């Protein structure tokens, strides 16, 4: 029997991409996503209608974008706990500065991007140059942002977002046949996903993964570890800013905006098969993990489970994913061969006594 040759365009590239996604545990998240949607559609058949699915995507878009930013940091071997508080700070800051004036929308959006980049730069430089563990650095940033916003607003956000600001989060292309509205949030997610895939295929992306796998070896090979990791923190904060823009447009301004989103993003990334220690995982699987988390919460609502169960489920997912990754690492890493016990040297013959014959 002759081997069938796979020619370009015959589906070989697609099969290669699918096998790459399924490697390292990433395929599990896609199967889980299909299973959850099947249960949701069974409980509520109207949820499968295109308008309902578009509304679901609009709601899930901020978490998907946050997961992409968190992926950049985690795959480099670090962690960013500040994104949830940054989202809240950005939304509250935008509402206070715009205060319903459409003329202030564009300047405030630019200020938000500068502020997000500055937060990411501070997180990155403290982690890489001062050698402070990223979990401590970003935890401190999270507390500083939460405290500063509550001190400024007194716990009650003021101002209002303009209609132009809210368009990205709740608007879209109207009067589309069979669908109704194609949300701008969906198009933004697709653009972010395409950009993230292109970035991870670039030399920067490959260096990012190499640093997460072994920072010392990457440094010896010429990579500037501090610069690459700092760039990952900046990307994470910029994407958190974009997520804040979508959340502000979709849900408005509340005192709890952004609360707990950092843990939801981490849950999504590890559910997508990305290893918390870095060096393994795909951005597509991380995005699928965010979609799965959002679908799981939708299933809880369909089952009328209390919202307080969500943190418990997130914690279980993180523990299970980390335990699974550790087990796979142990199974795949060859054990060093045990040294053979040293054999004793043969006894030396005593020299004949002097004068003996």
ABEGO torsion letter per residue (X at the ends): XBBBBBBBGAGAAAAAAAAAAABGGAAAAAAAAAAAAAAAAAABAAAABAAAAAAAAAAAAAAAAAAAAAAAAAAAGBBBAAAAAAAAAAAAAAAAAAGGBAAAAAAAAAAAAAAAAAAAAAAAAAAAAAGBBAAAAAAAAAAAAAAAAAAAAGGBBBEBBBAAAAAAAABEBBGBBGAGBBBAAAAAAAAAAAAAAAAAABAAAAAAAAAAABAAAAAAAGBBAAAAAAAAAAAAAAAAAAAAAAAAAAAEBBAABGBGAAAAAAAAAAAAGBBAAEGBEBAAAAAAAAAAAAAAAAAAAAAGBBAAAAAAAAAAAAAAAAAAAAAAAAAABBBBBBBBBBBBBBBBBBBBBBGBX
